[in-house]
């Protein structure tokens, strides 16, 4: 996963299928204002709990945006990165299984596909429960994300599936309940998005086995 080399930046193509920057103009209380925004896809995320072994199923992957945030925060430019000081592992995030909505099918079908493609569990939509919808990136995109919950078993696992599709490189990791609770301890520093922590806390509050 982490054999990252030849890091460099380039201009964003106008035909990017993922991100479209633009300026939003409006008048508020008689004053003209503007805000720079990004048009991105809405998305789904799924809290997955393996009931056979009482394990939460998460994914890990290298995130260029996180790596850029780390090195740019230290004033480092792409051509002079000390890869020993800034190894790619710094930008490997732990996340919920998730994906963008880029097909003309229902959000729950998107969620089912992501569970199979990223984590390797083949389950019907009837076993996936929609929990809540919320807005992410409220300062830049305001995209909608839908959180789902799914319980899986070892029998649902497809040996040849998981790890992503196309050029995705995704590691599947499992945490028992005690390990997962420690991720939310006060003072914890974790390379994860807010949606991961929200989904984890929702599970621990509402669905975690009591014994």
N, C-alpha and C positions, 0 to 999 in steps of 0.2 A: 504493500500500500504506500509506503513512505519513501520510495525511491524518486524523490522530487528533484528535478534539475532544470536548468535553462529557464529560470524565472524572468519574465520581462512583461512590460505593460504595452498596451496598444489602444487605439481609439475604439469606441463601441460602434460596431456596424449598425447602420440605420435599420437593417432588416433583422436585428436580433429577435428571435422568437420568445425570449424570456424577459427582457428588460427594455422598456421604452421610456426614456427621460423626457420630461416636458415641464413647462412653467404654467402654473395655474394662477389666473388673475381674478380678483374679485374686489368688491367694495363692501366694507364693514363699517357700519355707523358713519357713513359718509366719507370714509377714508379709503383710498385705493391701496390695495395690497397685492402681493404676489407670493407664491410659494413654489419651490422646485420639488417636483414629484417624480415617482417612478411608477409606471404601469407594469404590474407583474400579474402572474396567474394566481387565482385563489388556490387553496390547497387543503389537504386532509392530513391528519395525524392519528395514529392509533396506539392506544395503550394495549399491549398484548401480555396476557398472563397465561403461562403454561400450567394448567391445573394438575397435570400428571406429576410434575416435580416441584410445584409451588415456586416457580421462577418467573420474574418479569423479563421480557425479551426486549432488548434495546439494540440500536445499531450504532456503529462508529464509522466515520469517514473523514477524509481530509477535506477541509473547507478553505478554499482560497481566500474568501472574504475575511475569515478569522486570521489567517496568516498575514494578509495585508494589514489588518488592523494592528497586529502585534508589531510588525517591523516598521510600519509608518509611524506608529506611536513613539518609536525610538528614533525617528528621523532617518531610517535606513532606506536607501534606494535599491532597486532591483540589481543593479550591476555590482554592488559591493556588499552582498549578504554573506556574513560569516555563518555557514551552514552548521558549524559546531555550536555556535552561540544561539542560533535560531533553527534548530532542527525541525523538520516538518511535523514531528510528533506534537509540537506545541499547538498545532491547529487541527488536530484530530479531535472531533467533537463526539460526545455521546448524546444521542437523540432518540426520540420515539420514531418508530417506523412512520414514514410520511412520504408525500408526493404531491406534485402539482396537478391541478385539474386542467388537463389539456386534451381531453377527448369528449365527444358528445354522448357521454353516458352519465348515470347518476353518481353522486358523490360516494354513496355506499359501495357501488361497483368499483370506483377508483380505489377506495380503501381496501376492498377485497384483493384487487390486483397487487397493491403495494405489499400487503401481508405476504402474498405468495412470492413476488419478485425479490423483495428485500430480505425476508426472514424465512421463506421456504415452507410456510404453512398454507395448506389448501383447505379453505373453509367456505361454506356457503354464506351468502349475505344475511341469511336468517340468524346467523350466530354473531353478527356484528351489530352493535348497539350505538346509535348516535347519542352523544352526551351533551354537547354544547357547541355553539358557534360563536366566534369572537373575531375581532379585528386585530391584525398584526401590523407592525411597522406603521403605527398611526401618524408618525411624523414624515414618512416618505412615500408609503404606498397605500396604506389602509386596506390591504387585501384581507379577504375573509378566509379563516381557517376553521374547519369543522373537526372536532375531536370525537373519535370513536373509541369504543372499548370492545375487545374480543378475547374470549377465552379459547385456548387451543390445547390440544393434547399431543403426546408424542406420536400417536397414530396419524395425526394430520400432517406430519412432516414428510415432505417430498425430498428425497436425497439429492436429486439433481437441481433443485430450486434454491433460491436464496442467494444473497451476495450482490444483488442488483442485476440490471440488464444492460445491454450495449456496452458502453465504456465505463459504467459505474464500478467502483471498487468499494464494497461495503463489508464490514465485519459484523457478524451477529454476536452479541454478548448477552449473557444471562446473569441476573442478580437475584439472590434470595431476598426475603423481606427485610432481614436485618441489614444486609448490605445496602439495600435501597433506601432504608430510613436514614442511614448515615449520610447519604447524599444531600439531605435537607438540614443537617445540623447547622447551628449557628456558627458562622465563621468559615464555612466551607467555601472554597474557591473551585469552581467547576467550569469546564469549557463546554457549556451546553446552552441552548436557547431557552428563553422563558417558557415556551410551550412545553418543553421537556419537564421542567420543574412543576409547572401547573398540572400537567397530566399525571405526574408521579404523585403529587400531593392529593389530587382528586382520587386516585386509586387508593392511597393509604387511608384516606378519610372515609371512602364510601364502599370499597369492594375488597380490601385486603382481608384475608382470613384472620379471625380473632385468635386462633390457636394453631 
